[in-house]
Amino acid sequence: MSRPRSARNRDLPSNLYRRRDGRFYFRDPRNGRTFALGRDAASARLQALEVNVALAAHSGRERLLDRVHGCGSRTLRAWLVRYQELTAADPGLTPTTRVQYRSLCRQLNESLGDFTLTQLQPAHIAAALGAWKAAGRWSRAAALLAHLRRVCAAAIGEGWLPVGRNPTEGLRVKNPGVRRQRLTLGDFHQLYDAATAVEPWVQRWLELAVLTTLRIGDLLGLCWSRDDQGSGFVEGHELRVRTAKRGVPIAIPLALTLPPAGPWSVGSVLAAVRSDGIVAPRIIRRQREWPNAPAGSGISPRAADAVFVGLVAAAGIVIEPARTRPTPHELRSLGLRLHHVCHGRDFARHLGAHQSQQAADVYQDPRGSGWVVIPLPPRPKTACVAAAAAAAAGPRRGG
C-alpha cells in the first residue's frame, strides 16, 4: 500500500507533485521516471490529467463506460464464435476462404481469446504476432493481423466493440515477399523423369498442370462429365472449368500444346488417362489399390503435395539457402511463363483466369531462378548513323 500524500500534494491529480520551491513534476507510475512541468499550476494539472487518462486507457482494466454500454465483459473468444456464425451464412465466401477463416480464428483464439474486446490493446496483438515473426512465419503473422482487423471491424458493426476502438489500427506487418523457389524447365523435366517410378497418374498430373495451369484443387477436381459435380468437365473439344478462386469460367481447347514442356496436348493426355481401363468419374485418379483408397479414387491436394515433396527429393533439385522448396503451385507458375513465351501475354492472362494484367505479371517474376536477357537493339540504318554523326558534330561554324 502506498503512503498517504503530503498536505501540499493532497489536492493534486494522481502522479503530480509539487516541490518545496513551487515547481511541479509528474512521476510515471510504471517506471518512476519524473518529468518537470514548471510553476504553472493550471497547466501542470491539465497535463497530468491527460497523461493519467491515457495510462488508464492502456492499462487493460475494464472501464465503467464499457460496462455501461454492455460490452465490458465480452471476450474475443465469445465474439469469434459469433463471427464464425456470420461468415458461415455469408454466400459471398468460397469454401476455401471459410476453411482459412476457421484456421485463423482458431489461432487468434489460442493467443488472444481470453482478452475482453475492450481490454485488447495493440501491445497485446504485437506480442502475439511477435511469436510468429520470431519463427520466420511473417506471412502468417500478416494474415492473422489482417483477419483480426476484419474481426474487430465486424465487432464494431455488431455493437460488441465501441466505435473507434479497433485495436488493430496503426499495426503493420512487413511483407517479406514469397520465398518459395521457382521451378525451371530443367527442374520440370527432372521431376517428370522421377515420376516414372511412381503411379502413372503422377505423370498425367504433371502434364496437365503445365498445360492447363490450373490450381491444384481445380486440377484434381476435374471430371469427365458435367453430371459428376467436379471443378470441371470435358465437353466437345474443350475442357470447361469454373475456378474455385472467384469462380471464373474458362474453356481450354483440347488441342492446346506446350512444346517446350513436352510433345503432349490436353487431348492426348486425356486419351492416355482413358487407356488405363479404369472407369471412374475423376480424370486424375489412382491406378493401384491402396488400403484406404481403392483404384479409381480421386487424389486429395494433401496427398498430391506429399507425392510432390518426394519427387523434388528424388529429382535432386537443389534448394537455394534463401528459398523454401517449390510446391505444386510452381507447376502453374512455370506453365504460365512458358505460355507467355509461346502464345503471348494476353493468352497467358486468360488461361490463368487473371482479371488484371498486374495479377498475371506476378507469375512472370522468376525470383532469381534465371537471368534476364537484355536483347540487342536492331542495327541502325546508314541514314540514321549519318544523322547521329552530324548531330554529335554540332553546328558548323559560320553557318
C-alpha positions as CSV (number, residue, x, y, z in Angstrom):
1,M,0.0,0.0,0.0
2,S,1.4,3.4,-0.9
3,R,1.9,6.1,1.7
4,P,-0.5,9.0,2.2
5,R,0.2,12.1,0.1
6,S,1.6,15.1,1.9
7,A,-0.6,18.1,2.6
8,R,0.8,20.2,-0.3
9,N,0.2,17.4,-2.8
10,R,-3.2,16.3,-1.5
11,D,-5.2,18.4,-3.8
12,L,-3.2,17.5,-7.0
13,P,-4.2,14.8,-9.5
14,S,-2.6,11.4,-9.2
15,N,1.1,11.2,-10.0
16,L,1.5,15.0,-9.9
17,Y,3.7,16.5,-7.2
18,R,4.8,20.0,-6.0
19,R,8.4,20.6,-4.8
20,R,9.2,22.9,-1.9
21,D,10.2,25.7,-4.3
22,G,6.8,25.6,-6.1
23,R,7.8,23.7,-9.2
24,F,5.6,20.8,-10.4
25,Y,6.7,17.4,-11.7
26,F,4.9,14.3,-12.9
27,R,6.1,10.8,-11.9
28,D,5.4,7.9,-14.3
29,P,3.8,5.1,-12.1
30,R,5.1,2.4,-14.5
31,N,8.8,3.1,-14.0
32,G,9.2,6.0,-11.6
33,R,10.6,8.4,-14.2
34,T,9.9,12.1,-13.4
35,F,9.1,14.9,-15.8
36,A,9.4,18.6,-14.9
37,L,6.3,20.8,-15.5
38,G,7.4,24.3,-14.3
39,R,5.5,26.5,-11.9
40,D,2.2,27.0,-13.8
41,A,-0.3,25.1,-11.6
42,A,-3.2,25.1,-14.2
43,S,-1.0,23.8,-17.0
44,A,0.5,21.1,-14.7
45,R,-2.9,19.8,-13.6
46,L,-4.2,19.6,-17.2
47,Q,-1.1,17.7,-18.5
48,A,-1.2,15.3,-15.5
49,L,-4.9,14.6,-16.1
50,E,-4.3,14.0,-19.8
51,V,-1.5,11.5,-19.1
52,N,-3.5,9.7,-16.4
53,V,-6.4,9.2,-18.8
54,A,-4.1,7.8,-21.5
55,L,-2.4,5.5,-19.0
56,A,-5.8,4.2,-17.7
57,A,-6.9,3.6,-21.3
58,H,-3.9,1.3,-21.9
59,S,-4.0,-0.4,-18.5
60,G,-6.2,-3.2,-19.7
61,R,-8.6,-2.8,-16.8
62,E,-12.3,-2.8,-17.5
63,R,-13.8,0.7,-17.9
64,L,-17.0,1.8,-16.3
65,L,-18.0,3.3,-19.7
66,D,-17.7,-0.1,-21.4
67,R,-19.7,-1.8,-18.6
68,V,-22.5,0.8,-19.0
69,H,-22.5,0.1,-22.8
70,G,-22.8,-3.6,-22.1
71,C,-19.6,-4.6,-23.9
72,G,-17.1,-4.7,-21.0
73,S,-17.2,-8.5,-20.3
74,R,-17.3,-9.8,-23.9
75,T,-14.2,-11.7,-24.7
76,L,-12.6,-12.2,-28.1
77,R,-13.3,-15.9,-27.7
78,A,-17.0,-15.3,-27.4
79,W,-17.0,-12.9,-30.4
80,L,-15.1,-15.3,-32.6
81,V,-17.9,-17.9,-32.1
82,R,-20.4,-15.3,-33.2
83,Y,-18.1,-14.2,-36.1
84,Q,-17.9,-17.7,-37.5
85,E,-21.6,-18.0,-37.4
86,L,-21.8,-14.8,-39.5
87,T,-19.2,-15.9,-42.0
88,A,-20.8,-19.3,-42.4
89,A,-24.0,-17.6,-43.5
90,D,-22.2,-15.3,-46.0
91,P,-22.9,-16.5,-49.6
92,G,-20.0,-14.5,-50.9
93,L,-17.3,-16.6,-49.3
94,T,-15.9,-19.7,-51.1
95,P,-15.4,-22.9,-49.1
96,T,-11.7,-22.4,-49.3
97,T,-12.0,-19.0,-47.7
98,R,-14.2,-20.3,-44.9
99,V,-11.6,-23.0,-44.1
100,Q,-8.9,-20.3,-44.0
101,Y,-11.0,-18.1,-41.7
102,R,-11.6,-21.0,-39.3
103,S,-7.9,-21.7,-39.1
104,L,-7.1,-18.1,-38.4
105,C,-9.9,-17.8,-35.8
106,R,-8.5,-20.9,-34.0
107,Q,-5.0,-19.4,-33.8
108,L,-6.4,-16.0,-32.6
109,N,-8.4,-17.8,-30.0
110,E,-5.3,-19.6,-28.7
111,S,-3.2,-16.4,-28.3
112,L,-5.7,-13.6,-27.6
113,G,-9.0,-15.3,-26.8
114,D,-9.0,-14.6,-23.0
115,F,-8.9,-10.8,-23.5
116,T,-12.1,-8.8,-23.5
117,L,-12.6,-6.8,-26.7
118,T,-12.3,-3.6,-24.8
119,Q,-9.1,-4.7,-23.0
120,L,-7.4,-5.8,-26.2
121,Q,-4.6,-3.3,-26.9
122,P,-2.1,-3.0,-29.8
123,A,0.7,-4.1,-27.5
124,H,-1.1,-7.4,-26.8
125,I,-1.6,-8.0,-30.6
126,A,2.1,-7.1,-31.3
127,A,3.3,-9.6,-28.7
128,A,1.1,-12.4,-30.2
129,L,2.3,-11.7,-33.7
130,G,5.9,-11.5,-32.5
131,A,6.0,-15.2,-31.8
132,W,5.1,-15.9,-35.5
133,K,7.8,-13.4,-36.7
134,A,10.4,-15.0,-34.5
135,A,9.7,-18.3,-36.1
136,G,10.1,-16.8,-39.6
137,R,6.3,-17.1,-40.3
138,W,6.0,-13.5,-41.5
139,S,3.2,-14.3,-44.0
140,R,1.2,-16.0,-41.3
141,A,1.6,-13.0,-39.0
142,A,0.4,-10.7,-41.7
143,A,-2.6,-13.0,-42.4
144,L,-3.5,-13.1,-38.7
145,L,-3.3,-9.3,-38.4
146,A,-5.5,-8.8,-41.5
147,H,-8.0,-11.3,-40.2
148,L,-8.1,-9.7,-36.7
149,R,-8.7,-6.3,-38.4
150,R,-11.8,-7.9,-40.1
151,V,-12.9,-9.5,-36.9
152,C,-12.7,-6.2,-34.9
153,A,-14.4,-4.2,-37.7
154,A,-17.3,-6.8,-37.7
155,A,-17.5,-6.5,-33.8
156,I,-17.9,-2.7,-34.2
157,G,-20.7,-3.3,-36.7
158,E,-22.5,-5.7,-34.4
159,G,-22.1,-3.5,-31.3
160,W,-19.7,-5.7,-29.5
161,L,-17.0,-3.0,-29.6
162,P,-17.4,0.8,-29.3
163,V,-17.0,2.8,-32.5
164,G,-13.4,4.0,-33.0
165,R,-11.9,1.3,-30.7
166,N,-10.4,-1.0,-33.3
167,P,-7.1,-2.1,-31.6
168,T,-5.5,-3.1,-34.9
169,E,-5.3,0.5,-36.2
170,G,-1.8,1.5,-36.8
171,L,-0.3,-2.0,-36.7
172,R,1.6,-3.3,-39.7
173,V,3.5,-6.4,-40.6
174,K,6.2,-6.1,-43.2
175,N,5.6,-8.4,-46.2
176,P,8.8,-10.4,-46.7
177,G,7.8,-11.5,-50.1
178,V,7.4,-15.0,-51.4
179,R,10.4,-17.2,-50.5
180,R,9.3,-20.3,-52.4
181,Q,11.8,-21.3,-55.1
182,R,10.6,-21.2,-58.7
183,L,10.7,-24.3,-60.9
184,T,12.8,-24.0,-64.1
185,L,12.1,-26.0,-67.3
186,G,15.0,-28.2,-66.4
187,D,13.6,-28.9,-63.0
188,F,10.3,-29.9,-64.5
189,H,12.0,-32.4,-66.8
190,Q,13.8,-33.9,-63.8
191,L,10.5,-34.2,-61.9
192,Y,8.9,-35.8,-64.9
193,D,11.7,-38.4,-65.2
194,A,11.5,-39.1,-61.4
195,A,7.7,-39.6,-61.7
196,T,8.3,-42.8,-63.8
197,A,9.0,-44.6,-60.5
198,V,5.5,-43.7,-59.1
199,E,2.0,-44.3,-60.3
200,P,1.1,-43.3,-63.8
201,W,-1.4,-40.6,-62.5
202,V,1.6,-38.6,-61.3
203,Q,3.0,-38.0,-64.9
204,R,-0.6,-37.2,-66.1
205,W,-0.9,-34.7,-63.3
206,L,2.4,-33.0,-64.2
207,E,1.4,-32.9,-67.9
208,L,-2.0,-31.3,-67.2
209,A,-0.6,-29.0,-64.6
210,V,1.7,-27.2,-67.0
211,L,-0.6,-27.4,-70.0
212,T,-3.7,-26.1,-68.3
213,T,-2.0,-24.0,-65.5
214,L,-4.9,-24.9,-63.2
215,R,-4.5,-24.6,-59.5
216,I,-4.1,-27.9,-57.7
217,G,-7.6,-28.0,-56.3
218,D,-9.2,-27.3,-59.6
219,L,-7.0,-29.7,-61.5
220,L,-7.6,-32.7,-59.1
221,G,-11.3,-32.0,-59.1
222,L,-11.7,-32.4,-62.9
223,C,-14.3,-35.0,-64.0
224,W,-15.3,-36.5,-67.3
225,S,-18.9,-35.4,-67.2
226,R,-20.9,-32.4,-66.2
227,D,-23.1,-34.6,-64.0
228,D,-20.1,-35.6,-61.8
229,Q,-20.2,-32.3,-59.9
230,G,-16.5,-31.6,-60.2
231,S,-14.5,-28.5,-60.7
232,G,-14.6,-29.0,-64.5
233,F,-15.6,-31.5,-67.2
234,V,-14.9,-32.4,-70.8
235,E,-17.5,-31.2,-73.4
236,G,-16.9,-31.4,-77.1
237,H,-13.4,-30.2,-77.9
238,E,-13.0,-28.2,-74.7
239,L,-12.1,-28.7,-71.0
240,R,-14.5,-26.4,-69.2
241,V,-13.5,-25.3,-65.7
242,R,-15.0,-22.9,-63.2
243,T,-12.2,-21.9,-60.9
244,A,-12.6,-22.2,-57.1
245,K,-11.0,-18.8,-56.8
246,R,-13.5,-16.1,-57.9
247,G,-15.5,-18.7,-59.9
248,V,-14.1,-17.6,-63.3
249,P,-15.3,-19.9,-66.1
250,I,-12.7,-20.9,-68.7
251,A,-12.8,-23.3,-71.6
252,I,-9.5,-24.8,-72.5
253,P,-9.1,-26.3,-76.0
254,L,-8.1,-30.0,-76.1
255,A,-5.7,-29.2,-78.9
256,L,-3.6,-26.9,-76.6
257,T,0.1,-27.8,-76.6
258,L,3.2,-26.5,-75.0
259,P,6.2,-27.7,-77.0
260,P,9.0,-26.7,-74.5
261,A,7.5,-28.9,-71.8
262,G,6.7,-31.9,-73.9
263,P,5.0,-33.4,-77.0
264,W,1.6,-33.6,-75.5
265,S,-1.7,-31.8,-75.9
266,V,-4.6,-31.7,-73.4
267,G,-6.5,-34.2,-75.6
268,S,-3.6,-36.6,-75.8
269,V,-3.1,-36.6,-72.0
270,L,-6.8,-37.3,-71.5
271,A,-6.6,-40.2,-74.0
272,A,-3.7,-41.6,-72.1
273,V,-5.7,-41.5,-68.9
274,R,-8.6,-43.3,-70.6
275,S,-6.3,-46.1,-71.8
276,D,-5.8,-47.4,-68.2
277,G,-9.2,-49.1,-68.5
278,I,-10.4,-47.8,-65.1
279,V,-14.0,-46.4,-65.0
280,A,-14.1,-43.5,-62.6
281,P,-15.5,-40.0,-62.5
282,R,-12.3,-38.2,-61.8
283,I,-9.7,-37.6,-64.5
284,I,-6.8,-37.7,-62.1
285,R,-7.3,-40.9,-60.2
286,R,-5.3,-43.8,-58.6
287,Q,-4.5,-46.8,-60.8
288,R,-3.4,-49.0,-57.9
289,E,-5.2,-50.3,-54.8
290,W,-4.3,-48.8,-51.5
291,P,-5.5,-49.7,-48.0
292,N,-7.8,-46.7,-47.7
293,A,-8.1,-45.7,-51.3
294,P,-9.3,-48.1,-54.0
295,A,-8.3,-47.9,-57.6
296,G,-10.1,-45.2,-59.4
297,S,-10.5,-43.0,-56.3
298,G,-9.6,-39.3,-56.5
299,I,-6.4,-37.6,-55.2
300,S,-6.6,-35.0,-52.5
301,P,-4.4,-31.9,-52.6
302,R,-2.7,-33.0,-49.4
303,A,-1.8,-36.4,-51.0
304,A,-0.5,-34.8,-54.2
305,D,1.6,-32.4,-52.2
306,A,3.2,-35.3,-50.3
307,V,4.0,-37.0,-53.6
308,F,5.5,-33.8,-55.0
309,V,7.8,-33.5,-51.9
310,G,9.1,-37.0,-52.8
311,L,9.6,-36.0,-56.4
312,V,11.6,-32.9,-55.5
313,A,13.9,-35.0,-53.4
314,A,14.2,-37.8,-55.9
315,A,14.9,-35.4,-58.8
316,G,17.8,-33.9,-56.8
317,I,16.6,-30.3,-57.1
318,V,18.9,-28.0,-55.1
319,I,17.1,-25.5,-52.9
320,E,18.9,-22.2,-52.6
321,P,19.7,-21.1,-49.0
322,A,17.3,-18.1,-49.0
323,R,14.5,-20.1,-50.5
324,T,12.0,-22.7,-49.5
325,R,11.2,-25.8,-51.5
326,P,8.8,-25.4,-54.5
327,T,5.3,-26.6,-54.1
328,P,2.8,-27.9,-56.7
329,H,1.7,-24.3,-57.3
330,E,5.0,-23.7,-59.0
331,L,3.8,-26.0,-61.8
332,R,1.1,-23.4,-62.6
333,S,3.7,-20.6,-62.5
334,L,6.0,-22.5,-64.9
335,G,3.2,-23.2,-67.3
336,L,2.1,-19.6,-67.3
337,R,5.7,-18.4,-68.1
338,L,6.0,-20.9,-70.9
339,H,2.6,-20.0,-72.4
340,H,3.6,-16.3,-72.1
341,V,6.6,-17.1,-74.3
342,C,4.9,-19.4,-76.7
343,H,1.4,-17.9,-77.1
344,G,1.7,-14.4,-75.9
345,R,0.9,-12.2,-72.9
346,D,-2.9,-12.0,-73.4
347,F,-3.2,-15.8,-73.9
348,A,-1.4,-16.4,-70.6
349,R,-3.5,-14.0,-68.7
350,H,-6.8,-15.5,-69.9
351,L,-5.6,-19.1,-69.4
352,G,-4.6,-18.2,-65.8
353,A,-8.1,-16.7,-65.2
354,H,-6.5,-13.4,-64.1
355,Q,-8.7,-10.4,-64.0
356,S,-5.9,-7.9,-64.4
357,Q,-2.5,-7.9,-66.1
358,Q,-0.9,-6.9,-62.8
359,A,-2.0,-10.2,-61.2
360,A,-0.7,-12.1,-64.3
361,D,2.7,-10.4,-64.1
362,V,3.3,-11.8,-60.6
363,Y,3.7,-15.2,-62.2
364,Q,6.3,-13.8,-64.6
365,D,8.7,-13.0,-61.8
366,P,11.5,-15.6,-61.9
367,R,12.5,-14.9,-58.3
368,G,16.2,-15.2,-59.2
369,S,15.8,-18.6,-60.9
370,G,17.1,-17.3,-64.3
371,W,18.9,-14.5,-66.0
372,V,17.1,-11.6,-67.6
373,V,18.4,-11.5,-71.1
374,I,18.9,-7.9,-72.5
375,P,18.2,-8.1,-76.3
376,L,20.5,-6.0,-78.5
377,P,18.7,-3.2,-80.3
378,P,18.3,-3.5,-84.1
379,R,21.3,-2.5,-86.2
380,P,20.8,1.2,-87.2
381,K,20.5,2.0,-90.8
382,T,23.1,4.0,-92.7
383,A,21.0,7.2,-92.8
384,C,20.4,7.0,-89.1
385,V,24.2,6.6,-88.5
386,A,24.9,9.7,-90.6
387,A,22.3,11.8,-88.9
388,A,23.6,10.8,-85.5
389,A,27.2,11.6,-86.5
390,A,26.1,15.0,-87.8
391,A,24.2,15.8,-84.5
392,A,27.2,14.7,-82.5
393,A,29.5,17.1,-84.5
394,G,27.3,20.1,-83.6
395,P,26.6,23.1,-85.8
396,R,29.1,24.2,-88.4
397,R,30.9,27.4,-87.8
398,G,29.8,30.3,-89.9
399,G,26.5,28.7,-90.7
